[in-house]
Structures are given as C-alpha cells and as structure tokens.
C-alpha cells in the first residue's frame, strides 16, 4: 500500500508577547501554524484573568501580537529574523520620473512630426499651384506667339530692337519675358527647338565629322572627338563590329551597363550620357536640360529637318566648335549675345561684318516654326516656380489634328 506523504510544514514569523504583556519583552519565533495555536491557548490561560479590565487588555494585546511581519516573508530556514529592505525605498519615484520623461519625448516627437508634415504640405501646395499656373501660362503664350507670327512675317532675330513697338513681340531669341497670370507672375523664355547636336537617325555623327575637319582644332581634342564619334556610331548601328577604341555589347557588359548598346536609332537624346567618353561634349543648362543636344521627336511625330542649328539656343562651346572660332572671337560672340538678351542690342552693332558672316554660315538666325517655351510661374513672390519646358510646332493657324507636343517636362 502506498504510503501517504506528509505535507511539508510551513514556517511563519510571529511576534508574541511575554507573560507581562509588554512590547519590550516580545519574542520572535519561527513556528508552524499548529504550534502557534498551542502558544495562543497557553498565553491566554496564563496571562489574563476574567475581569473586564483584563479582558480589554487582552484584546489590545492580541491585536499587537497577531501582527505578521510583512517586511520579512516566510522562509524555509528556521529561526531567521525579520528585516526591512531599505534599498527599495524611492523606487516608485524613479519609475514615475522615467514614465514622465518618456511621455515628454513622445509629445515632442509628435509636435515635431506635425510641424514637418505641415511644412511639407505647404511646400507641395506651392509646387502644385506653380505647375498649374505654368501650364496655363504656356497655353496663353501659345496663342500670343501664334498671333505674333500672323501679324509679323519677318522672323529674323538679332537685327532690330522690337521692344519699342506698341505691340509686345515674342520671338525665339531667348529673351526673358514676364506675364501676369491669375494673381501670379510667369517668367518665360522662347527658344528655337531646332538647335543642338543631331544624334537622331542611323548616322548621328554627321556634325561631329564637321567639327573634326575644323583647322583650329587641337590634336588632343580631335582624338577625343574621334573616339566618341566611333562609340556613338557603334551605339546606334545594328552590327557587332567594333570601331577603333569603341565599345560593343561585351564591353558594356563588363562595365555593368547591360543591355546597352541600343543597336538602333536613339529614342531619347539623354542616351548620349550613357556612352563612356562623353566628357564635356554635352553640357547641361541651368535648369537641368540637355539643351546642347537636339530634341528627338517622339513616336508618331515627324522629326524636323535641321539644316543649321539656331544660334540663340546654342551653347558657347557649341558655337566655338562649330564655327571654328578662336578664343578671342568666342568671347566677342558671347558678349554680343548677352547684349542682345539684356539690352536688345543688334548683333550687327556688336560684331564686325566678317565675324557675323562667319556665324551665319554655320548657324540660323531665323525661326523654324518649332519652339521650346520654358516657363516659371508662381503666386508666391519668394518662390520662382518649377521650370516647365514645352516644345511644340506653332504656325499662323490652328492645326486640324490638334497640338502635338515634342516635349512637356517639369524640371
């Protein structure tokens, strides 16, 4: 038969009074509950009589001796005395201070995030309003320019100062104009779209060949142009033959530029920036456009036939390389163009006849009918607005097929 195990005795720390009933003579023992009851009965029979006064004293004494020491919990080790852990004093204050610090940090974080979101929202609102104003201003400029073409048939630029005329003129000469538009102000310039280096089609190196044949070109510059021309041609041709110092699919793969090259005609002019060795042949203008390269027509639109790039939308490097100018001639041409942009000084007054004739041999001074309009519009006087570049063909009449844009880009 299985023997029933005796439960382990639990020990408690109790305070008992001596027979005299005073606290000064109290004793501490570690006793079991059974022993505790025996001691109570013995103490009641010895220390107290049956008189009313003794009964009252007895009740008071019982309350005192039945107090359990909570500071010293029960222990399995007999005869261990009670003690108070003074190290726990003040722990609640530290916890409360930590919680208050956490709440303060959370509050500051919420306030900071709210302010950042408010600033971002305000900035987005300003940008969106700027874009809407710029789009509306482009449409108004379109109609004004169409009317100007209808009223003024002479579209040569850089010859006469047209600011003295009663009717405000708009021409593709890069002059900065202002337009009040719905409680906002639009600042815009008009350029001829037919300008920059031609990279469209299967033979994009035609103009580079022209620069290579200039007599004033240095030997190092000529070598750089030849290398880049070969790489440009290999980028667009359909075969896998490699020209001198050029690159094909395997070379682009080693440069981690796969799946280049395209091996067909470019679709975007910015692709020239992928070709290694471009160096400073192509420059970015002040708003971030690759204006030194001619725009490539999107699918479905006819590519304009550019015989000569427009001089008013050509960079200084392009003018110098194309017209084979010396350093002094390049500085003179740049100063003459700036005088036209700012004071409308005719180029015939700033340039001698020989230099002006040389420029007309390589560049066009007349509008082609394809325009690039760059607009900044804003209702906030402290914000100029986001640049919007739009390229479109404009004639004297409204096209039946609608307006077709070659470019509509926010920079």
N, C-alpha and C positions, 0 to 999 in steps of 0.2 A: 504494500500500500504506500502510495506516495505521501511523503511527509510534507505537511503544510509549512511553508516558510514563515518565520516570524517577521513582521514588518520592522524596519529599522526605526529606532526611537529618534524622534526629532527633539532637538535641544533648543531651549529658548532662554533668553536672558531676562530675568525678572528681578525686580527690586522689592525686597521685603523689609518690613520694619522689625526692629528688635522688640523685645517684650516691653520696653519702656515706652514705645510709641513715638519716638523722636526720629527725625531725619538724620540727625548727626550719627546715629548708631545703625543706619541702614546697611544692609549687606547685599552684595551682588552674587548670584549663583547662576550656573548653567544647569537647569533642571528640566526634567521631562514633564509633560502635562499631568501624568498620574501622581508624580511626587509633588507637583505644585498644589494639587487639591489636598493632599495629606497635610502639607505645611499650612495651608489656609485653615483647615479644621483645627489643627493643634494650636495655631496662634489665636484663633477666636475663643477657644475654650480657656486659654491661659491668661490672655492679656485683658479681657473685658468681662466686666460684671454685667448684671441685668438692670442696673439703674438707668433712668432716662438720660442722665448726663453722659454716662459711659457709652450708651447706645449711639448718641450723637457723635462722640469722639471716635467711636468705632467706625461709623460711616465715613467720616472725613479721612481717617487713616486708611480705610480700604481703597478709597479713590486714589490716594497717593501711592500706595504700594502696587496697585494694579496697572500703573503706567508702564508701558512697554518701551524699551529703549529702541527708537527708530533709527538713531544715528548708527548703532552697531547692529546690523542684521544677524540673524541666526547663523551659526557656524557649526560645522561638524567637529570642530576641535573643542573639546570640553575646557571649561574654566577660562575662556578668552574674554577679557573685559571689554566693555563698550568704549568706543572712541568716536570723536567727531572729525570728519574730513574737512579741515578748514580751507584746503586748496580749491574746493568747489565754490567758495563764496565769490560772487561777481561774475560768474559765467553767463548768467542771463543778460547782464548789461552788455557784454561783448557781443553776444548773439544779436541783440536788438540793434546795436550800432552797425553791425555788418549788414543787417537787413535794410537799415536806413540808407547806408552807402549804396547798396545795390539798387534800391528804388530811385535814388538820386541819379545814378548813372543811366538807368533806363529812361528817366524823364528827360535828361539832357540829350540822350540819343534820339528820342522821339522828336524833340524840338528841332534838333539839327537836321534830321531827315526831312521834316516838314518844310523847313526853310529851303533846303536843296531842291525838293520837289517843286516848291513854289517858283524858285528861280528858273528851273528847267522849263516849267510850264510857260512862264512869261517869255523865255527865250524862244521856245517853239512857236508861240503865238506871233511873236515879232517876225520870225522867219517865214511862217506860213503867209502872213499878211504881205510880207515883202515879195514872195513868189507870186501871189495873186496880183499884186499891183504891177509887177514886171510883165506878167502875161498880158494883162490888159493894156499896158503901155506899148507892148510890141504890136498889138493889133492896131492901135491908133497910129503908130509910126508907119505901119504898112500902108494905111490909106493916105497919110500925108505924103509919103515918098511916091506913091503912085500918082497923086495929083501933081507933084513937082515934076515928074517925068513927062506928064502930059502938057504942062504949061511951059517947060523949058527943055527944048530939044538938044541944046548944047550940053553934053555931059562930060566935057573935058575938065579936068581938075588941076589945080595948082596954077591957073593962069590969071584969074581975076578975083578980087575980093568981093564976095557976094553978100557980106554982112550989111552993107549999106543999102541994100534993096529993101523995099517996103515989105515984100513977102519973104517970110523966113524960108530959106533954102535948106534942103537936105541933100547931101551928096556923099558918096562912098570914099571920103578922103580922111577918115579917122578923126575928124574934129569932134570935140566933146560938146554935146547939146544938153539942154535941160527942158523938162516938160512937167507942168503941173497936172497931176492926175489924181482926182478923188482924195483931196486932203493929204496927198502925198506928193513927193517930188521924185521924178525919174531922171537919172543921168544916163545918157546913152551916146554911143558912137556907131557909125556905119562904115563898114569896110567892103571892099570888093571880094567876093568869095573866091574868085579865080586868082589865087596867089599862093606862093609856096612851092616847094619841090614836088614834082609829079612822081608818085610812086604807084599809081594805078596801072592796070593792064599787065601784059606779059613782059614788057620791056621797060621797067621802071628806072633804068639807069641812063636814060637819054640826056637828062640835064646834068648828071654827073660827068658824062663824057664831055659836055660842053665846058665845064669848069676845068677838066683835066687839060684841055687844049689852050688854056689861058697862058700867055707868055710870062706873066709876073708870078706865077705860082711857084712856091719853093719846092725843092726836091722831097723834103720830108712830108709836106702837105700832099704832094702828088702821090706818094707811096700809100699814105693813109686813105686817100680817096679811092685809089685803085683796089685796095684790099676790101674796103667797104662796098664798092660797086660790085665786086665779084660775089661777095656774100649776099648782097641784096638780090642779084640775079639768080643765085642758087636757091635762095629762099622762095622764089616765085616760079621757077621753071619746074617742069614735070619729070625731068630725068634725074638720075642719081649720079651723074658725072660731077666731079669736083673741080672747080676752077682753082687757080693759083691762090694759095693762102685762104681758101674758102672753107665752108662748113656744109656738111650734109647730115642726114638723119643720125648716123652713128656718132658724129661729133656732138650734136645737140643732146643725144642720149647720155654721153659721158659728162656733159655739163649739167645733167639733171634738168634738161629743158624739153624732154619728150612731151608731146608728139610733134614738136617743131622739126623741120620747117613745114610751111603750109603746102609747098609744091604746087601752087596755083596762084592766081591773082589775089592780091590782098583785098580784104573786105573793110578793114579799118586802117586809117593812117597811123594809129598808135602802134601798130605792129612793128614798125621800124625800130621801136625802142627795145624789142626783143633781140635784135640782131647784135651780136657781140662786135665791138669796134666802132659803135656809132659815135662815141666821144662827143665832140661839140658840134657835130654837123647839124644837129637839130636842137633848137632852143625852145624852152617853154616860156610863154609870155607871162605877164604879171598876174593874170587871173587863173593860170594853170592850163591854158590851151596849147596844143601843139600847132601853133599858127604858122610855123616855118615849113610845114608840110601841107600840101593841097588836100582839101577835103575829098574823100571818096564817096561817090553817090551811093545811097542805099539801094537795095534790090528793088527793081521796078521803076527807078528813075534814071534818066539819061545822064551820063557823065558829061559835064561841059567840056568843050574843046578849048583848052587854054593854049594860046599861041605864045603870049607873053604874060608873065605874072604882073600884077598891079604893084606899082612901086610904093603906094601908100599903105600897103599891108605886107610889106617885106621887111625883114629884119636887117640890121646893119651888116651882119655877116653875109647874109644872102646877097645884098646889093653889092658888097665889096667883091665877093667871089664871082658873081655872075657877070658884072660889068668890068671885072679885072681892074679895080681901082687901086691906086697907091694909098698909103696911109694918110697922106695929106688930103687927097681927093675924097676919101671916105669920111674924114672929119668935116669937110666942107659940105658934103651932101647931107650928112646927119644934121648939121646946124641949119641948113636951108629947109629941111623937112620940119624941124621943130619950130622954125619961124612961121611956117605955113600953118601948123597946127594951132599955134597960140595967137599970132597977130594977123593971120591970113596974108602974109607977105608973099606975092607971086614968086615962083621959083625962078622966073626969068630975071628978077632983080637980085636974087641971092647967088645965082650960079652964072658962070660965064657961058657963052653960047656953045663953045666946044664941049664942055663937060655936060651941059644939058642935052646936047645932041647925042652924046655917047650914051646917056641914060635912056633916052627914047629908043635907042637901037635895041636895048635888051628888055626894057620894061614898058608896060602900058600906062598911060595917063588918063585913059577914058574908062567909063563904067562898062561892065559887060552885061549888066542886067541881072546878075546873080549877086545877092547881097548877104552880108553877115552883120546882124544887128546885135550889139552887146548892151544890155540894159541892167542898171542897178536902180531899184525903186524901194522906197521906204517911207512910212509915215512918221517914223521916229527920227528927229534931227540928229541924234547921236549915233545912228546906225545907217550906213550907206546902203545896205541891202545886199542880197545874194546875187552874184552875176548870173544872168541868163543869156546864153548865146543861141541865136536863131539864124539859120541860113536858109534862104528862100529865093526863088526867082520872082521878080516884080516887073511887070510891064505896064503899059498905059491902060489896059483893060483888065476886067476880072476874068480869069480863065474859067471856061465852062466845066472843066474837070475838077475845079476846086484848087485850093492851095496845097502844094506839096512841099514839105519841109525836108531839107537835106540835113539839118541839124536842129535839135531842140534839147539843149543840155544846160543843167544848172551846175555851176562850179562853186 
